[in-house]
Amino acid sequence: MTSPRTFAGFAAAHPEARFSDWLVAQAGDRWDRACGHPFTVAIGDGSMPEAAYVRYLIEDYTFITDLASVLGYLVAKAPDMAAKRRLAGFLALLTSEENDYFLRSLAALGVPEAAYATAAQGPVTRAFAALLLDSAGKGTYAEGLACLLCAEWVYLTWGEREAAHPRPDAFWLAEWIDLHAGPGFSGFVGWLREEMDRVGPALSEAEQARVSAIFSRMCELEFAFFEAAWTGKPVVPA
């Protein structure tokens, strides 16, 4: 008899469910807390304190280089040219359009280049980056994919939620929503889900459990990343 916590047990109880659905189900309220953090709501309704958003932008900017490396690892490990093309395309977007957004937003918020160009990562960002880099660099393609899927799917979830409302006046908030709610980004996250759904069921039960644990840990760190920016008190979850 299969356990309801395994993918096989979940699939038996939910025949139409996907492997990526199982990852979310396993994460439980950790997924909900990450997607629904008050920080993400404040981006959409325009109530975001500038000090909190500056903290967020600086931390996220220190993370861009690591995310680019993660994508590079996954491009190298991807099993076919189609997958390499999708990942490389997102890497190109990250290093161009998204990088430009950070520079314009930080300038508009009066943040001098010296404050972010050489800023050291906070403890939450270091933990977040370490999990991504270890999973994508030292781990399997499936482990790296699970990390990236969680990170981008959380953003798509809150981005599409906030995109259903009128945009805030501040361009740095409005554009951040649009970057994470448009067809290009939703298409990429949709592909990540499809790729995870293709790779995941073929893994051994132990490998599936490892991928699920990574996905759930990413949810915890996503929440902690938002919380650190929101409160100014970075705490790495145990």
N, C-alpha and C positions, 0 to 999 in steps of 0.2 A: 504494500500500500504506500503510495507516494505521500510525502508530507505536503500540507497546503502551503508551506513556506518555500518549497522548492519551485522552480519554474514548471517542472512537470506537473506538480500538484495544482499550481495556479492555472495552468493551461487546461487541465482536466476539468476544473471548476468553471473556467471562463474560456470556452472554446474559441471565441472570436478575439481574445486578447493577444496582444503582441508582447514580445520580449521586453520592449521598452516600457510597456504598461506595467509589467511585473516589477521592473526596477523602481518605478514610482510607487507602486503598492508596497514594496518592501521598505522604502524610505519613510512612508507614512507621514506623520505630522512634520517631520524634518523638511520634506518637500514643500508642504503648505506654508511653513514658517519662512522659508527662503523666498518663495514667490510672493508672499503677502506682507513682507516686512514694511513697516510704516515709512521707511526711507523711499521705497518704490512708489508708494501712494503719493508721497509729497512731491516726487518728480512730476507726476501727472496733474495734481491739483494746484501746483505753483506755490505751495506753502513751504517749500524747501528753504531752510536757513542757508544763507550763502556760506557761512563758516563750515557747515556740514558738507556742503557740496564741494568746497575747495579741498577739504580733507579727502573726500572720495576721489576727486579728479587726480590729486597728486599720488595717492596710493595706486589708483588704477593705471596711471601713466608709468609708474615704476614697474608695473606688471606686464606691460605690453611686450617688452623684449622677451620675457619668459614665455608668454603665450605664442609669440612668433617661433620660438625654439620648439615648443610643444608641437605646433603645426608642422614644423620641419621634420621632426621625428616621425610623425604620423604619415607624412608624405613618403618618407623612406620605407616605412613598414607596410603601407597600403598594398593590398594584394594584386591590384590591377591598375591600368592606366586611367580608367574612368574615375576610380576613387582618388588617385593621385591628383587628377585634374580638379576635382571638387575641393579638395583640401588646399591645393596650391592657389586656387581662385580666392578662397577665403583669406589666405595669408596675404595675398596681394591687396585685398580690401583693407585688411587690418593695418598694413604698413603705409597706406595712402590716405584714403578717405577718413578712416577713424583716427589716424594719427593727426591729420589736419584739424579734425574736430577738437581734439584735446588742446592743441596749440592755440586755436582761436578762442576757445572757452576760457582757458587759463588767463589769456591776455585780457579778455573782456572783464574778468573778475578781479583784475589788478594783481595777479600773481606774477612776480618777477621770475624770469627764466632760472635764476640761481636757486629758487625755492623748489623747483621740480626736476631740473635737468640732472642733478646729482643727488637727489633725495634718496635716503636709505629706506628700504621697505620696513614697514611696521611688522610686528610679530604675526598678526593674522595673515597679512599678505605673504610673508615668508612661508607660513604653513600651507597656504593655498597654492603658492607657486611650487613648493616642494612636492606636494602630492601630484600635481599635474606633470611636473618634469620627471619624477620617479616613475609614474605610471606610463607615460609616453616614451621616455628614454630607456628605462631599464626593464619595464614591464612588457607585456604583449600588446599587440595591436588592439585587442578587445579591451584591455585595461585602459589604455590611453583614450580609446574611443569613448568609453564610459565616462571618463573625466570630462572630456570636451562636450559630450552630449549634455551632461548635467549643467555645466556652466552656461552653455548657449541656450538650452531649453528653458532654464529659469528666466533668462532675460527675455526670451520670446514670450513667455507666459505673462509676465508683468507688463511687457511692452505692448502686447496686443490688448490687454485689459485697459491700460491707460490711453491707448490710441482711440478707444471708443468714446472718449470725452474730448471736449475742446482743448486745444493745446494751450499750455501756459505762455505768458508773454515772453519770458526769458528764452532766448534762442538756445542757450546751452541745455535747457530742459526739454524744449520742444524737439530739437534735433536729436537728442539722445533717445527720445521715444521713437521718432521716425526711423532711426538707425536700427531699432530692435523690433519693428513692427511691419516693415515693408515686405513686399513679395520676395525680394532678393534674400533677406535674412530668413524669412519663414521657409523659403525653399531650401536653404542650406540646412536649417535645423530639421526640416522634414527628411532630407537626405540622410542626415546623421541618424535619425530614428530608423530609417529603412536599413541602413548599414548595420546598426546595432541589432536590428531584428533578424538580419541575415546571418550575422556572425554568432550571436548569442546562443541560439538553440543548439548549435553544433558543439558547444563547449562541454566539457565534463561537468558534473554536478559541483565538484570542488571549484572549478574555474568560474562557473556561474556565481557561486557564493562569493568568490573574491571580487568579481565585477560588481555585484550588488553592494558589497561592503564599501567599495570605492565610490560608487554613485551616492550612497547614503552619507558618506563622510564629506563628499563634495557639497551636499546640501547643507550640512552643518557649517562648513566653512563659508559658503555663500551667505548664510544668515549672519555669521560673525563678521564678515566683511562689511555688510550693510550696517550692522550694529556699531562697529568701530567708527564708521564715518558719522553715523547718526548721533552717537553719544560722546565721541571723543575718547572713549575708554576701550582700547583694543584688548580683547580677551580671547585667547585661543581655546575653543571647546575641548574638553578632555576626551 
